[in-house]
Amino acid sequence: APKWDSGPDAEWVSSPVARLRYTKRTGTWSLYWRDGNLEFHQYDLPPSPRVQYLLDEIDADPDAVFWG
């Protein structure tokens, strides 16, 4: 994450924007997004056996829920 202040003593800020959950029984990954209250909600995308599919969705962020 970017620094909030560019001074020499500035600290990096980290904030999760997504959560991926693996379900062993089905062998699939589910994607969750975080709201303004810091709670996670299941993203409107079916679970997938391919984690890269979900990572690509986070990167693309077509609904602007991950990167704003």
Gaussian input, Z-matrix of N, CA and C with variables (Angstrom, degrees):
# hf/3-21g

backbone

0 1
 N
 C     1     B1
 C     2     B2     1     A1
 N     3     B3     2     A2     1     D1
 C     4     B4     3     A3     2     D2
 C     5     B5     4     A4     3     D3
 N     6     B6     5     A5     4     D4
 C     7     B7     6     A6     5     D5
 C     8     B8     7     A7     6     D6
 N     9     B9     8     A8     7     D7
 C    10    B10     9     A9     8     D8
 C    11    B11    10    A10     9     D9
 N    12    B12    11    A11    10    D10
 C    13    B13    12    A12    11    D11
 C    14    B14    13    A13    12    D12
 N    15    B15    14    A14    13    D13
 C    16    B16    15    A15    14    D14
 C    17    B17    16    A16    15    D15
 N    18    B18    17    A17    16    D16
 C    19    B19    18    A18    17    D17
 C    20    B20    19    A19    18    D18
 N    21    B21    20    A20    19    D19
 C    22    B22    21    A21    20    D20
 C    23    B23    22    A22    21    D21
 N    24    B24    23    A23    22    D22
 C    25    B25    24    A24    23    D23
 C    26    B26    25    A25    24    D24
 N    27    B27    26    A26    25    D25
 C    28    B28    27    A27    26    D26
 C    29    B29    28    A28    27    D27
 N    30    B30    29    A29    28    D28
 C    31    B31    30    A30    29    D29
 C    32    B32    31    A31    30    D30
 N    33    B33    32    A32    31    D31
 C    34    B34    33    A33    32    D32
 C    35    B35    34    A34    33    D33
 N    36    B36    35    A35    34    D34
 C    37    B37    36    A36    35    D35
 C    38    B38    37    A37    36    D36
 N    39    B39    38    A38    37    D37
 C    40    B40    39    A39    38    D38
 C    41    B41    40    A40    39    D39
 N    42    B42    41    A41    40    D40
 C    43    B43    42    A42    41    D41
 C    44    B44    43    A43    42    D42
 N    45    B45    44    A44    43    D43
 C    46    B46    45    A45    44    D44
 C    47    B47    46    A46    45    D45
 N    48    B48    47    A47    46    D46
 C    49    B49    48    A48    47    D47
 C    50    B50    49    A49    48    D48
 N    51    B51    50    A50    49    D49
 C    52    B52    51    A51    50    D50
 C    53    B53    52    A52    51    D51
 N    54    B54    53    A53    52    D52
 C    55    B55    54    A54    53    D53
 C    56    B56    55    A55    54    D54
 N    57    B57    56    A56    55    D55
 C    58    B58    57    A57    56    D56
 C    59    B59    58    A58    57    D57
 N    60    B60    59    A59    58    D58
 C    61    B61    60    A60    59    D59
 C    62    B62    61    A61    60    D60
 N    63    B63    62    A62    61    D61
 C    64    B64    63    A63    62    D62
 C    65    B65    64    A64    63    D63
 N    66    B66    65    A65    64    D64
 C    67    B67    66    A66    65    D65
 C    68    B68    67    A67    66    D66
 N    69    B69    68    A68    67    D67
 C    70    B70    69    A69    68    D68
 C    71    B71    70    A70    69    D69
 N    72    B72    71    A71    70    D70
 C    73    B73    72    A72    71    D71
 C    74    B74    73    A73    72    D72
 N    75    B75    74    A74    73    D73
 C    76    B76    75    A75    74    D74
 C    77    B77    76    A76    75    D75
 N    78    B78    77    A77    76    D76
 C    79    B79    78    A78    77    D77
 C    80    B80    79    A79    78    D78
 N    81    B81    80    A80    79    D79
 C    82    B82    81    A81    80    D80
 C    83    B83    82    A82    81    D81
 N    84    B84    83    A83    82    D82
 C    85    B85    84    A84    83    D83
 C    86    B86    85    A85    84    D84
 N    87    B87    86    A86    85    D85
 C    88    B88    87    A87    86    D86
 C    89    B89    88    A88    87    D87
 N    90    B90    89    A89    88    D88
 C    91    B91    90    A90    89    D89
 C    92    B92    91    A91    90    D90
 N    93    B93    92    A92    91    D91
 C    94    B94    93    A93    92    D92
 C    95    B95    94    A94    93    D93
 N    96    B96    95    A95    94    D94
 C    97    B97    96    A96    95    D95
 C    98    B98    97    A97    96    D96
 N    99    B99    98    A98    97    D97
 C   100   B100    99    A99    98    D98
 C   101   B101   100   A100    99    D99
 N   102   B102   101   A101   100   D100
 C   103   B103   102   A102   101   D101
 C   104   B104   103   A103   102   D102
 N   105   B105   104   A104   103   D103
 C   106   B106   105   A105   104   D104
 C   107   B107   106   A106   105   D105
 N   108   B108   107   A107   106   D106
 C   109   B109   108   A108   107   D107
 C   110   B110   109   A109   108   D108
 N   111   B111   110   A110   109   D109
 C   112   B112   111   A111   110   D110
 C   113   B113   112   A112   111   D111
 N   114   B114   113   A113   112   D112
 C   115   B115   114   A114   113   D113
 C   116   B116   115   A115   114   D114
 N   117   B117   116   A116   115   D115
 C   118   B118   117   A117   116   D116
 C   119   B119   118   A118   117   D117
 N   120   B120   119   A119   118   D118
 C   121   B121   120   A120   119   D119
 C   122   B122   121   A121   120   D120
 N   123   B123   122   A122   121   D121
 C   124   B124   123   A123   122   D122
 C   125   B125   124   A124   123   D123
 N   126   B126   125   A125   124   D124
 C   127   B127   126   A126   125   D125
 C   128   B128   127   A127   126   D126
 N   129   B129   128   A128   127   D127
 C   130   B130   129   A129   128   D128
 C   131   B131   130   A130   129   D129
 N   132   B132   131   A131   130   D130
 C   133   B133   132   A132   131   D131
 C   134   B134   133   A133   132   D132
 N   135   B135   134   A134   133   D133
 C   136   B136   135   A135   134   D134
 C   137   B137   136   A136   135   D135
 N   138   B138   137   A137   136   D136
 C   139   B139   138   A138   137   D137
 C   140   B140   139   A139   138   D138
 N   141   B141   140   A140   139   D139
 C   142   B142   141   A141   140   D140
 C   143   B143   142   A142   141   D141
 N   144   B144   143   A143   142   D142
 C   145   B145   144   A144   143   D143
 C   146   B146   145   A145   144   D144
 N   147   B147   146   A146   145   D145
 C   148   B148   147   A147   146   D146
 C   149   B149   148   A148   147   D147
 N   150   B150   149   A149   148   D148
 C   151   B151   150   A150   149   D149
 C   152   B152   151   A151   150   D150
 N   153   B153   152   A152   151   D151
 C   154   B154   153   A153   152   D152
 C   155   B155   154   A154   153   D153
 N   156   B156   155   A155   154   D154
 C   157   B157   156   A156   155   D155
 C   158   B158   157   A157   156   D156
 N   159   B159   158   A158   157   D157
 C   160   B160   159   A159   158   D158
 C   161   B161   160   A160   159   D159
 N   162   B162   161   A161   160   D160
 C   163   B163   162   A162   161   D161
 C   164   B164   163   A163   162   D162
 N   165   B165   164   A164   163   D163
 C   166   B166   165   A165   164   D164
 C   167   B167   166   A166   165   D165
 N   168   B168   167   A167   166   D166
 C   169   B169   168   A168   167   D167
 C   170   B170   169   A169   168   D168
 N   171   B171   170   A170   169   D169
 C   172   B172   171   A171   170   D170
 C   173   B173   172   A172   171   D171
 N   174   B174   173   A173   172   D172
 C   175   B175   174   A174   173   D173
 C   176   B176   175   A175   174   D174
 N   177   B177   176   A176   175   D175
 C   178   B178   177   A177   176   D176
 C   179   B179   178   A178   177   D177
 N   180   B180   179   A179   178   D178
 C   181   B181   180   A180   179   D179
 C   182   B182   181   A181   180   D180
 N   183   B183   182   A182   181   D181
 C   184   B184   183   A183   182   D182
 C   185   B185   184   A184   183   D183
 N   186   B186   185   A185   184   D184
 C   187   B187   186   A186   185   D185
 C   188   B188   187   A187   186   D186
 N   189   B189   188   A188   187   D187
 C   190   B190   189   A189   188   D188
 C   191   B191   190   A190   189   D189
 N   192   B192   191   A191   190   D190
 C   193   B193   192   A192   191   D191
 C   194   B194   193   A193   192   D192
 N   195   B195   194   A194   193   D193
 C   196   B196   195   A195   194   D194
 C   197   B197   196   A196   195   D195
 N   198   B198   197   A197   196   D196
 C   199   B199   198   A198   197   D197
 C   200   B200   199   A199   198   D198
 N   201   B201   200   A200   199   D199
 C   202   B202   201   A201   200   D200
 C   203   B203   202   A202   201   D201

   B1=1.4492
   B2=1.5220
   B3=1.3106
   B4=1.4658
   B5=1.5236
   B6=1.2961
   B7=1.4604
   B8=1.5287
   B9=1.3216
   B10=1.4672
   B11=1.5227
   B12=1.3055
   B13=1.4565
   B14=1.5207
   B15=1.3034
   B16=1.4574
   B17=1.5259
   B18=1.3250
   B19=1.4619
   B20=1.5212
   B21=1.3355
   B22=1.4637
   B23=1.5266
   B24=1.3263
   B25=1.4643
   B26=1.5330
   B27=1.3161
   B28=1.4641
   B29=1.5247
   B30=1.3238
   B31=1.4569
   B32=1.5212
   B33=1.3251
   B34=1.4574
   B35=1.5181
   B36=1.3208
   B37=1.4534
   B38=1.5240
   B39=1.3072
   B40=1.4576
   B41=1.5237
   B42=1.3304
   B43=1.4536
   B44=1.5296
   B45=1.3357
   B46=1.4635
   B47=1.5287
   B48=1.3160
   B49=1.4646
   B50=1.5220
   B51=1.3320
   B52=1.4592
   B53=1.5232
   B54=1.3134
   B55=1.4644
   B56=1.5300
   B57=1.3049
   B58=1.4596
   B59=1.5200
   B60=1.3227
   B61=1.4629
   B62=1.5221
   B63=1.3225
   B64=1.4676
   B65=1.5191
   B66=1.3372
   B67=1.4608
   B68=1.5254
   B69=1.3124
   B70=1.4679
   B71=1.5332
   B72=1.3288
   B73=1.4676
   B74=1.5311
   B75=1.3439
   B76=1.4645
   B77=1.5298
   B78=1.3367
   B79=1.4618
   B80=1.5232
   B81=1.3381
   B82=1.4679
   B83=1.5259
   B84=1.3142
   B85=1.4594
   B86=1.5170
   B87=1.3405
   B88=1.4614
   B89=1.5202
   B90=1.3206
   B91=1.4544
   B92=1.5294
   B93=1.3359
   B94=1.4600
   B95=1.5200
   B96=1.3224
   B97=1.4616
   B98=1.5229
   B99=1.3443
   B100=1.4605
   B101=1.5188
   B102=1.3265
   B103=1.4637
   B104=1.5321
   B105=1.3183
   B106=1.4549
   B107=1.5189
   B108=1.3256
   B109=1.4689
   B110=1.5271
   B111=1.3347
   B112=1.4646
   B113=1.5311
   B114=1.3274
   B115=1.4647
   B116=1.5194
   B117=1.3323
   B118=1.4562
   B119=1.5249
   B120=1.3489
   B121=1.4581
   B122=1.5235
   B123=1.3288
   B124=1.4601
   B125=1.5235
   B126=1.3014
   B127=1.4619
   B128=1.5175
   B129=1.3165
   B130=1.4650
   B131=1.5289
   B132=1.3197
   B133=1.4620
   B134=1.5165
   B135=1.3184
   B136=1.4678
   B137=1.5273
   B138=1.3320
   B139=1.4583
   B140=1.5247
   B141=1.3235
   B142=1.4577
   B143=1.5310
   B144=1.3293
   B145=1.4636
   B146=1.5350
   B147=1.3288
   B148=1.4707
   B149=1.5242
   B150=1.3105
   B151=1.4581
   B152=1.5309
   B153=1.3230
   B154=1.4618
   B155=1.5311
   B156=1.3261
   B157=1.4623
   B158=1.5307
   B159=1.3397
   B160=1.4615
   B161=1.5299
   B162=1.3187
   B163=1.4623
   B164=1.5298
   B165=1.3193
   B166=1.4657
   B167=1.5276
   B168=1.3270
   B169=1.4743
   B170=1.5318
   B171=1.3267
   B172=1.4689
   B173=1.5191
   B174=1.3149
   B175=1.4627
   B176=1.5315
   B177=1.3242
   B178=1.4724
   B179=1.5323
   B180=1.3279
   B181=1.4681
   B182=1.5329
   B183=1.3372
   B184=1.4720
   B185=1.5310
   B186=1.3142
   B187=1.4695
   B188=1.5303
   B189=1.3165
   B190=1.4794
   B191=1.5228
   B192=1.3295
   B193=1.4626
   B194=1.5347
   B195=1.3161
   B196=1.4650
   B197=1.5182
   B198=1.3119
   B199=1.4750
   B200=1.5252
   B201=1.3358
   B202=1.4671
   B203=1.4708
   A1=108.86
   A2=118.11
   A3=120.39
   A4=111.42
   A5=114.59
   A6=119.95
   A7=108.57
   A8=116.45
   A9=120.29
   A10=110.49
   A11=115.94
   A12=121.71
   A13=106.82
   A14=117.67
   A15=119.71
   A16=113.20
   A17=117.40
   A18=120.80
   A19=111.70
   A20=116.96
   A21=120.97
   A22=114.04
   A23=118.16
   A24=121.14
   A25=112.63
   A26=116.66
   A27=121.17
   A28=110.25
   A29=115.28
   A30=121.07
   A31=109.54
   A32=115.54
   A33=121.21
   A34=108.77
   A35=116.45
   A36=122.82
   A37=108.20
   A38=115.70
   A39=120.76
   A40=108.99
   A41=116.30
   A42=120.71
   A43=109.11
   A44=118.05
   A45=119.89
   A46=111.38
   A47=116.90
   A48=121.34
   A49=111.71
   A50=116.42
   A51=120.28
   A52=109.55
   A53=114.31
   A54=121.10
   A55=107.10
   A56=115.41
   A57=121.75
   A58=107.74
   A59=116.34
   A60=121.05
   A61=109.68
   A62=114.39
   A63=120.22
   A64=108.57
   A65=116.36
   A66=122.17
   A67=107.32
   A68=115.30
   A69=121.49
   A70=112.13
   A71=116.10
   A72=121.18
   A73=112.24
   A74=116.72
   A75=120.61
   A76=112.58
   A77=116.53
   A78=120.12
   A79=112.47
   A80=115.98
   A81=119.60
   A82=111.22
   A83=114.05
   A84=123.59
   A85=109.16
   A86=116.62
   A87=122.89
   A88=108.54
   A89=115.49
   A90=122.27
   A91=110.27
   A92=115.79
   A93=122.70
   A94=109.37
   A95=116.71
   A96=122.41
   A97=108.47
   A98=116.46
   A99=121.58
   A100=110.53
   A101=115.54
   A102=120.37
   A103=111.24
   A104=116.28
   A105=122.09
   A106=114.00
   A107=117.07
   A108=121.99
   A109=111.45
   A110=115.63
   A111=123.46
   A112=113.51
   A113=116.57
   A114=121.40
   A115=109.22
   A116=115.97
   A117=121.18
   A118=110.73
   A119=114.92
   A120=122.85
   A121=108.00
   A122=115.89
   A123=118.34
   A124=110.09
   A125=115.26
   A126=122.52
   A127=108.71
   A128=116.97
   A129=122.57
   A130=110.81
   A131=115.23
   A132=123.16
   A133=105.82
   A134=117.96
   A135=118.42
   A136=111.67
   A137=117.30
   A138=120.05
   A139=110.18
   A140=115.37
   A141=120.40
   A142=110.49
   A143=116.93
   A144=119.24
   A145=111.14
   A146=117.03
   A147=122.31
   A148=110.29
   A149=117.30
   A150=121.21
   A151=110.66
   A152=117.90
   A153=120.92
   A154=111.13
   A155=117.25
   A156=121.95
   A157=110.26
   A158=116.60
   A159=121.07
   A160=111.31
   A161=117.28
   A162=120.18
   A163=110.94
   A164=116.51
   A165=120.56
   A166=111.20
   A167=116.65
   A168=120.95
   A169=110.26
   A170=117.17
   A171=120.90
   A172=109.52
   A173=116.50
   A174=121.33
   A175=111.55
   A176=116.86
   A177=121.40
   A178=111.22
   A179=117.15
   A180=124.37
   A181=113.39
   A182=117.94
   A183=120.03
   A184=114.25
   A185=118.10
   A186=121.37
   A187=112.78
   A188=117.26
   A189=123.83
   A190=113.26
   A191=116.87
   A192=119.55
   A193=112.55
   A194=117.61
   A195=120.61
   A196=112.11
   A197=116.56
   A198=121.34
   A199=112.76
   A200=117.08
   A201=119.82
   A202=116.96
   D1=151.70
   D2=-179.04
   D3=-70.97
   D4=157.93
   D5=175.07
   D6=-74.93
   D7=141.94
   D8=176.53
   D9=-76.42
   D10=-28.03
   D11=-178.87
   D12=-131.10
   D13=136.23
   D14=-175.54
   D15=-92.23
   D16=8.75
   D17=179.93
   D18=-67.16
   D19=168.72
   D20=-176.70
   D21=-64.65
   D22=-23.34
   D23=179.86
   D24=-101.60
   D25=12.61
   D26=-177.97
   D27=-64.57
   D28=146.44
   D29=178.99
   D30=-111.69
   D31=147.85
   D32=175.89
   D33=-75.25
   D34=145.84
   D35=179.17
   D36=-113.59
   D37=134.17
   D38=179.70
   D39=-122.10
   D40=135.29
   D41=179.96
   D42=-148.18
   D43=118.11
   D44=-179.26
   D45=-62.56
   D46=137.05
   D47=178.60
   D48=-112.05
   D49=-14.70
   D50=-177.41
   D51=-151.41
   D52=161.45
   D53=174.93
   D54=-136.20
   D55=136.81
   D56=175.45
   D57=-114.31
   D58=131.72
   D59=179.45
   D60=-122.28
   D61=133.30
   D62=178.78
   D63=-100.73
   D64=132.15
   D65=176.16
   D66=-108.56
   D67=108.40
   D68=-175.58
   D69=-60.36
   D70=-40.51
   D71=-177.19
   D72=-58.44
   D73=-40.13
   D74=-177.75
   D75=-101.13
   D76=-13.55
   D77=-178.73
   D78=68.57
   D79=31.91
   D80=-177.73
   D81=-125.85
   D82=158.11
   D83=176.11
   D84=-105.96
   D85=141.74
   D86=175.37
   D87=-118.18
   D88=148.52
   D89=-177.30
   D90=-110.88
   D91=136.28
   D92=178.73
   D93=-127.31
   D94=146.38
   D95=177.12
   D96=-116.24
   D97=157.14
   D98=-177.26
   D99=-108.95
   D100=132.14
   D101=-179.14
   D102=-89.52
   D103=-177.98
   D104=-178.37
   D105=-65.48
   D106=-16.95
   D107=177.19
   D108=-94.45
   D109=10.27
   D110=177.81
   D111=67.93
   D112=23.57
   D113=177.01
   D114=-103.51
   D115=145.23
   D116=-178.85
   D117=-95.35
   D118=144.14
   D119=179.58
   D120=-134.38
   D121=145.77
   D122=179.46
   D123=-66.31
   D124=131.78
   D125=179.67
   D126=-76.80
   D127=147.86
   D128=-176.55
   D129=-78.39
   D130=70.29
   D131=178.12
   D132=-151.08
   D133=131.60
   D134=-178.30
   D135=-62.87
   D136=147.58
   D137=175.01
   D138=-54.95
   D139=149.98
   D140=-175.59
   D141=-135.19
   D142=145.11
   D143=173.62
   D144=-74.88
   D145=-12.50
   D146=-178.30
   D147=-104.06
   D148=104.78
   D149=-178.97
   D150=-62.89
   D151=-30.77
   D152=-179.72
   D153=-62.44
   D154=-33.40
   D155=176.74
   D156=-58.02
   D157=-42.90
   D158=-179.89
   D159=-73.90
   D160=-37.77
   D161=176.86
   D162=-63.27
   D163=-38.00
   D164=176.58
   D165=-64.19
   D166=-36.98
   D167=178.48
   D168=-66.11
   D169=-40.97
   D170=176.85
   D171=-61.36
   D172=-45.26
   D173=-179.39
   D174=-62.58
   D175=-44.51
   D176=-179.31
   D177=-70.33
   D178=-38.01
   D179=178.24
   D180=45.87
   D181=57.84
   D182=-176.37
   D183=-64.83
   D184=-22.09
   D185=179.73
   D186=-102.04
   D187=3.71
   D188=178.94
   D189=55.66
   D190=36.94
   D191=177.62
   D192=-98.16
   D193=-16.26
   D194=-179.77
   D195=-95.59
   D196=-49.05
   D197=-174.73
   D198=-109.83
   D199=-1.46
   D200=175.91
   D201=83.59

